Each structure stands twice: as structure tokens, then as C-alpha cells.
Amino acid sequence: METFRKGWNWEEIKEDKWNTPAEEVYYLAHRWKSLNKLRFLDLGCGKGRNSIFFAKEGFKVNAFDISESGILILRERAKEENLDIETSIGDMHSLPYKEESFDAILGYHVIYHTNKEGLQKVISEIRRVLAKDGEIFVTFNSKSAPSYKNPNNIVLEDGTVIKEEGIETGIPHYFVDKEEVLEFMKDFEIINMKYVEEIIPGRGCKYYVLAKKK
């Protein structure tokens, strides 16, 4: 399982998009503020583009990632912008939070960085730390994505792919179909679920799921 405990080195990633909030979070912030779901966890925060946004929107933000370099960058930026963001470095398979600590959790392009067994554990941990009627927004890799069939990657027995090139070399990706998404989310009430196929080469295909804890 050590293969599934590797994060990005954010010091090597210079693309400006990682400084800009994901487009989906503008809606989520509006929704969660209107529902008074302000205790927020940015799970797999990277260097904090979405954490910064939610903090500026008035949320009580906890930011969590396995990458020390990402967390250090986020801490420095939060200090510069005088934002109160709690940060933690760790493994998403075992979250360091008490039960029902959060009203809303964002897992944007992160929870699939494991194998099938690991993904089940991560979703279980998300549910554990989510408050009653709390909401999550998570993304899953689709088996329709080109990288799932890329012969340059290593495919493990359960369908987990280990990338062998680029910034994600050595980092696992688990791919699903619609039926698997529904199975993984069986302990949640799905509010909205979308299949997104990006046109730009290399961006992939994903399922976007907004759900509530039952």
C-alpha cells in the first residue's frame, strides 16, 4: 500500500490554473453558505487554491493534503492574505478529525488517487467526519478517459492505473464506471451527478457528484 501514499511535488508545478479556484466551487460556496454549512474541509487541497477561496467567502476552513510542499505553500499564502486556515498533512485513508467535524467537504480530483479498496476507505472516512445532513462534492475518474487505456501506464489487477510519465509519475488513479460510482456512494443521497468529458487533450473524463449524508 505504500504505492498509494504519494503526493505531488508542488514546487515543480508552475501552471497558473493551480492558483485559480475550480469553476465548480463558486456554485458550491453559494449553496453551502445559503444552507449555513460553513465548517468546510478541502480534502486534497494541493497548494490551496480552493481553500483560499472558501476562506475569503467566510467559511471555517480546514485544508488537508499528503503533500508537505503544497501545505507549506498554502500556509505562506494564507499568512500573506491574513486568512485563518487550519492545515494538516496526512493520509486521506485515515483522517485526523473527530466524527461529524464538517458541514461540507470538497474532494476535487483527489479521492481516486488510490486503489479500489483505498477508495472505499476514503469514502468511509469522509462519511465519518461529515455532520448529519452534511454535503460533499467529489470527483471520480471515468474508465472512458484516455489515460485508462494508455499503454505507457501500469495497470494493476483491480483496474488501478499507475502513471509512468509527467507530474503524476508513480501516483495511482482508480477508474470507475457509472455503476461503481453509485455503489461507492450508496451511503449518501445523491443530489446531482454529472459525467464530464473535457475536449482539451489530456484532460480526461470524470464523474462529478454532489451528495448528502443520509
C-alpha positions as a Markdown table, in Angstrom:
| # | Residue | x | y | z |
|---|---|---|---|---|
| 1 | Met | 0.0 | 0.0 | 0.0 |
| 2 | Glu | 3.0 | 2.4 | 0.2 |
| 3 | Thr | 2.4 | 3.0 | -3.6 |
| 4 | Phe | -0.8 | 4.8 | -2.6 |
| 5 | Arg | 0.8 | 7.2 | -0.2 |
| 6 | Lys | 2.4 | 9.6 | -2.6 |
| 7 | Gly | 1.5 | 13.3 | -3.3 |
| 8 | Trp | 2.5 | 15.9 | -5.8 |
| 9 | Asn | 5.7 | 18.0 | -5.5 |
| 10 | Trp | 4.0 | 21.4 | -5.8 |
| 11 | Glu | 7.4 | 23.2 | -6.1 |
| 12 | Glu | 7.7 | 21.7 | -9.6 |
| 13 | Ile | 4.2 | 22.7 | -10.8 |
| 14 | Lys | 4.1 | 26.2 | -12.3 |
| 15 | Glu | 0.8 | 26.2 | -14.2 |
| 16 | Asp | -1.2 | 29.3 | -13.2 |
| 17 | Lys | -4.5 | 27.3 | -13.2 |
| 18 | Trp | -3.5 | 25.9 | -9.8 |
| 19 | Asn | -3.7 | 29.4 | -8.4 |
| 20 | Thr | -7.3 | 29.8 | -9.6 |
| 21 | Pro | -10.3 | 28.3 | -7.9 |
| 22 | Ala | -12.0 | 25.4 | -9.7 |
| 23 | Glu | -15.1 | 26.8 | -11.5 |
| 24 | Glu | -17.4 | 24.4 | -9.6 |
| 25 | Val | -16.6 | 26.0 | -6.2 |
| 26 | Tyr | -18.3 | 29.3 | -7.0 |
| 27 | Tyr | -21.7 | 27.5 | -7.0 |
| 28 | Leu | -20.8 | 25.3 | -4.1 |
| 29 | Ala | -19.8 | 28.2 | -1.9 |
| 30 | His | -23.1 | 30.0 | -2.7 |
| 31 | Arg | -25.1 | 26.8 | -2.0 |
| 32 | Trp | -23.3 | 25.9 | 1.2 |
| 33 | Lys | -23.4 | 29.5 | 2.6 |
| 34 | Ser | -27.2 | 29.6 | 2.0 |
| 35 | Leu | -27.5 | 26.3 | 3.9 |
| 36 | Asn | -25.3 | 27.5 | 6.7 |
| 37 | Lys | -22.8 | 24.7 | 6.1 |
| 38 | Leu | -19.7 | 26.7 | 7.0 |
| 39 | Arg | -17.4 | 24.1 | 8.6 |
| 40 | Phe | -15.5 | 23.2 | 5.5 |
| 41 | Leu | -12.8 | 20.6 | 4.6 |
| 42 | Asp | -10.8 | 20.9 | 1.5 |
| 43 | Leu | -9.7 | 17.3 | 1.1 |
| 44 | Gly | -6.6 | 17.0 | -1.0 |
| 45 | Cys | -6.2 | 20.8 | -1.1 |
| 46 | Gly | -2.9 | 20.9 | -3.1 |
| 47 | Lys | -1.4 | 24.3 | -2.6 |
| 48 | Gly | -4.8 | 25.7 | -1.6 |
| 49 | Arg | -6.5 | 27.4 | -4.5 |
| 50 | Asn | -9.9 | 26.4 | -3.3 |
| 51 | Ser | -9.1 | 26.7 | 0.4 |
| 52 | Ile | -8.2 | 30.3 | -0.1 |
| 53 | Phe | -11.4 | 31.0 | -2.0 |
| 54 | Phe | -13.6 | 29.4 | 0.7 |
| 55 | Ala | -11.8 | 31.3 | 3.5 |
| 56 | Lys | -12.4 | 34.6 | 1.7 |
| 57 | Glu | -16.1 | 33.6 | 1.4 |
| 58 | Gly | -16.4 | 33.3 | 5.2 |
| 59 | Phe | -16.1 | 29.6 | 5.7 |
| 60 | Lys | -14.2 | 28.0 | 8.6 |
| 61 | Val | -11.6 | 26.2 | 6.5 |
| 62 | Asn | -9.6 | 23.1 | 7.2 |
| 63 | Ala | -7.1 | 22.2 | 4.4 |
| 64 | Phe | -5.7 | 18.7 | 4.2 |
| 65 | Asp | -3.2 | 17.1 | 1.9 |
| 66 | Ile | -0.5 | 14.4 | 1.8 |
| 67 | Ser | 1.9 | 16.8 | 0.1 |
| 68 | Glu | 4.1 | 18.8 | 2.5 |
| 69 | Ser | 5.2 | 21.2 | -0.3 |
| 70 | Gly | 1.6 | 22.1 | -1.1 |
| 71 | Ile | 0.7 | 22.7 | 2.6 |
| 72 | Leu | 3.7 | 24.9 | 3.1 |
| 73 | Ile | 2.8 | 27.0 | 0.0 |
| 74 | Leu | -0.8 | 27.3 | 1.3 |
| 75 | Arg | 0.4 | 28.3 | 4.8 |
| 76 | Glu | 2.6 | 31.1 | 3.4 |
| 77 | Arg | -0.2 | 32.4 | 1.1 |
| 78 | Ala | -2.8 | 32.3 | 3.9 |
| 79 | Lys | -0.4 | 34.3 | 6.2 |
| 80 | Glu | 0.2 | 36.9 | 3.4 |
| 81 | Glu | -3.5 | 37.4 | 2.9 |
| 82 | Asn | -4.3 | 37.2 | 6.7 |
| 83 | Leu | -6.6 | 34.2 | 6.3 |
| 84 | Asp | -7.3 | 31.8 | 9.1 |
| 85 | Ile | -7.0 | 28.3 | 7.6 |
| 86 | Glu | -6.2 | 25.2 | 9.6 |
| 87 | Thr | -3.8 | 22.9 | 7.7 |
| 88 | Ser | -2.9 | 19.3 | 8.1 |
| 89 | Ile | -0.5 | 17.0 | 6.4 |
| 90 | Gly | -1.6 | 13.3 | 6.3 |
| 91 | Asp | -3.2 | 10.4 | 4.5 |
| 92 | Met | -6.8 | 10.6 | 3.3 |
| 93 | His | -7.3 | 6.9 | 4.2 |
| 94 | Ser | -7.2 | 7.9 | 7.9 |
| 95 | Leu | -8.4 | 11.5 | 8.5 |
| 96 | Pro | -7.2 | 13.2 | 11.7 |
| 97 | Tyr | -10.6 | 14.6 | 12.6 |
| 98 | Lys | -13.4 | 13.7 | 15.0 |
| 99 | Glu | -16.7 | 12.4 | 13.9 |
| 100 | Glu | -19.1 | 14.9 | 12.3 |
| 101 | Ser | -16.5 | 17.7 | 12.3 |
| 102 | Phe | -17.6 | 19.3 | 9.0 |
| 103 | Asp | -20.7 | 20.5 | 7.3 |
| 104 | Ala | -19.3 | 20.4 | 3.8 |
| 105 | Ile | -16.4 | 18.6 | 2.2 |
| 106 | Leu | -14.7 | 19.1 | -1.2 |
| 107 | Gly | -12.7 | 16.3 | -2.7 |
| 108 | Tyr | -11.9 | 17.8 | -6.1 |
| 109 | His | -9.8 | 15.5 | -8.3 |
| 110 | Val | -8.3 | 13.7 | -5.3 |
| 111 | Ile | -10.1 | 10.7 | -3.8 |
| 112 | Tyr | -9.3 | 8.5 | -6.8 |
| 113 | His | -5.6 | 8.6 | -6.0 |
| 114 | Thr | -5.7 | 5.1 | -4.6 |
| 115 | Asn | -7.0 | 1.6 | -5.5 |
| 116 | Lys | -10.5 | 0.2 | -5.1 |
| 117 | Glu | -10.0 | -0.8 | -1.5 |
| 118 | Gly | -8.4 | 2.5 | -0.7 |
| 119 | Leu | -11.3 | 4.5 | -2.3 |
| 120 | Gln | -13.8 | 2.6 | -0.2 |
| 121 | Lys | -11.8 | 3.5 | 2.9 |
| 122 | Val | -11.5 | 7.2 | 1.9 |
| 123 | Ile | -15.3 | 7.5 | 1.3 |
| 124 | Ser | -15.9 | 5.8 | 4.6 |
| 125 | Glu | -13.6 | 8.4 | 6.3 |
| 126 | Ile | -15.4 | 11.2 | 4.5 |
| 127 | Arg | -18.7 | 10.0 | 5.8 |
| 128 | Arg | -17.4 | 9.6 | 9.4 |
| 129 | Val | -16.2 | 13.2 | 9.6 |
| 130 | Leu | -19.2 | 14.7 | 7.9 |
| 131 | Ala | -22.0 | 16.1 | 10.0 |
| 132 | Lys | -25.6 | 14.8 | 9.8 |
| 133 | Asp | -27.1 | 16.2 | 6.6 |
| 134 | Gly | -23.7 | 17.5 | 5.6 |
| 135 | Glu | -22.8 | 17.6 | 1.9 |
| 136 | Ile | -19.9 | 16.6 | -0.2 |
| 137 | Phe | -18.7 | 17.3 | -3.7 |
| 138 | Val | -16.3 | 14.7 | -5.1 |
| 139 | Thr | -15.0 | 13.6 | -8.5 |
| 140 | Phe | -14.3 | 10.2 | -9.9 |
| 141 | Asn | -12.1 | 9.2 | -12.9 |
| 142 | Ser | -14.1 | 7.6 | -15.7 |
| 143 | Lys | -13.0 | 4.4 | -17.5 |
| 144 | Ser | -13.7 | 6.4 | -20.7 |
| 145 | Ala | -10.7 | 8.6 | -20.0 |
| 146 | Pro | -7.8 | 8.1 | -22.5 |
| 147 | Ser | -5.3 | 7.6 | -19.7 |
| 148 | Tyr | -7.1 | 4.5 | -18.6 |
| 149 | Lys | -6.1 | 2.8 | -21.8 |
| 150 | Asn | -2.7 | 4.5 | -22.2 |
| 151 | Pro | -0.2 | 1.6 | -22.8 |
| 152 | Asn | 2.6 | 3.7 | -21.2 |
| 153 | Asn | 0.9 | 3.3 | -17.8 |
| 154 | Ile | 0.9 | 0.4 | -15.4 |
| 155 | Val | -2.5 | -1.2 | -14.9 |
| 156 | Leu | -2.9 | -3.2 | -11.7 |
| 157 | Glu | -5.2 | -6.1 | -11.2 |
| 158 | Asp | -8.2 | -4.2 | -9.9 |
| 159 | Gly | -8.1 | -1.5 | -12.6 |
| 160 | Thr | -5.9 | 0.9 | -10.7 |
| 161 | Val | -3.5 | 2.8 | -13.1 |
| 162 | Ile | 0.0 | 3.9 | -12.1 |
| 163 | Lys | 1.1 | 6.7 | -14.3 |
| 164 | Glu | 4.6 | 6.5 | -15.7 |
| 165 | Glu | 5.1 | 9.9 | -17.1 |
| 166 | Gly | 4.5 | 13.6 | -16.3 |
| 167 | Ile | 4.0 | 15.3 | -12.9 |
| 168 | Glu | 1.9 | 12.3 | -11.7 |
| 169 | Thr | 4.6 | 9.6 | -12.3 |
| 170 | Gly | 4.1 | 6.9 | -9.6 |
| 171 | Ile | 0.8 | 8.3 | -8.4 |
| 172 | Pro | -2.2 | 5.9 | -8.6 |
| 173 | His | -5.5 | 6.6 | -10.3 |
| 174 | Tyr | -8.6 | 4.4 | -9.8 |
| 175 | Phe | -11.1 | 4.4 | -12.7 |
| 176 | Val | -14.8 | 3.7 | -12.4 |
| 177 | Asp | -18.0 | 3.4 | -14.5 |
| 178 | Lys | -21.4 | 4.8 | -13.5 |
| 179 | Glu | -22.5 | 1.7 | -11.7 |
| 180 | Glu | -19.4 | 1.8 | -9.5 |
| 181 | Val | -20.0 | 5.4 | -8.6 |
| 182 | Leu | -23.4 | 4.5 | -7.4 |
| 183 | Glu | -22.1 | 1.6 | -5.4 |
| 184 | Phe | -19.4 | 3.8 | -3.8 |
| 185 | Met | -22.0 | 6.4 | -2.9 |
| 186 | Lys | -24.6 | 4.1 | -1.6 |
| 187 | Asp | -24.5 | 5.5 | 1.9 |
| 188 | Phe | -25.2 | 9.0 | 0.6 |
| 189 | Glu | -28.2 | 10.7 | -1.0 |
| 190 | Ile | -27.0 | 11.9 | -4.5 |
| 191 | Ile | -28.2 | 15.4 | -5.1 |
| 192 | Asn | -26.6 | 15.8 | -8.5 |
| 193 | Met | -24.3 | 13.6 | -10.7 |
| 194 | Lys | -22.7 | 14.7 | -13.9 |
| 195 | Tyr | -20.5 | 13.0 | -16.5 |
| 196 | Val | -17.9 | 15.5 | -17.8 |
| 197 | Glu | -15.8 | 14.8 | -20.9 |
| 198 | Glu | -13.3 | 17.5 | -21.4 |
| 199 | Ile | -12.4 | 18.4 | -25.0 |
| 200 | Ile | -8.8 | 19.5 | -24.4 |
| 201 | Pro | -6.5 | 16.5 | -25.0 |
| 202 | Gly | -5.2 | 15.0 | -21.7 |
| 203 | Arg | -7.9 | 16.5 | -19.5 |
| 204 | Gly | -9.8 | 13.2 | -19.2 |
| 205 | Cys | -13.4 | 12.2 | -18.4 |
| 206 | Lys | -14.9 | 12.4 | -14.9 |
| 207 | Tyr | -18.0 | 12.0 | -12.8 |
| 208 | Tyr | -18.9 | 15.0 | -10.6 |
| 209 | Val | -21.1 | 14.1 | -7.6 |
| 210 | Leu | -22.8 | 16.3 | -5.1 |
| 211 | Ala | -24.3 | 14.3 | -2.3 |
| 212 | Lys | -25.7 | 14.5 | 1.2 |
| 213 | Lys | -25.0 | 12.2 | 4.2 |
| 214 | Lys | -28.0 | 10.0 | 4.9 |
